């Protein structure tokens, strides 16, 4: 039983670190070079909001997600929020699946973390 718990803790840590890196990297990159990222925003949102402002808001949200994953607190809920975020990214960027196909794997990692946590 102890080795199962140790394995789950290690798996959770690896998933949390990997997902946190992705969200934190995307947030920092978007803040540093917003014009390189505006093309990934859904058109219907850029018609309503300034793209750079929208990117800043999304980056702030991604930083919160990344830090939440790193903290290890409420992991199941943070991972569920990460999964919903990734699903939204995929669904709103189906026309750019050549790039966002990677997000499918990240979505699966987030879902695995949801089900791994008690």
Secondary structure as GFF3:
##gff-version 3
##sequence-region A 1 118
A	DSSP	alpha_helix	2	32	.	.	.	ID=ss1
A	DSSP	three_ten_helix	34	36	.	.	.	ID=ss2
A	DSSP	three_ten_helix	38	40	.	.	.	ID=ss3
A	DSSP	alpha_helix	43	46	.	.	.	ID=ss4
A	DSSP	alpha_helix	51	71	.	.	.	ID=ss5
A	DSSP	alpha_helix	75	92	.	.	.	ID=ss6
A	DSSP	three_ten_helix	94	96	.	.	.	ID=ss7
A	DSSP	alpha_helix	97	116	.	.	.	ID=ss8
###
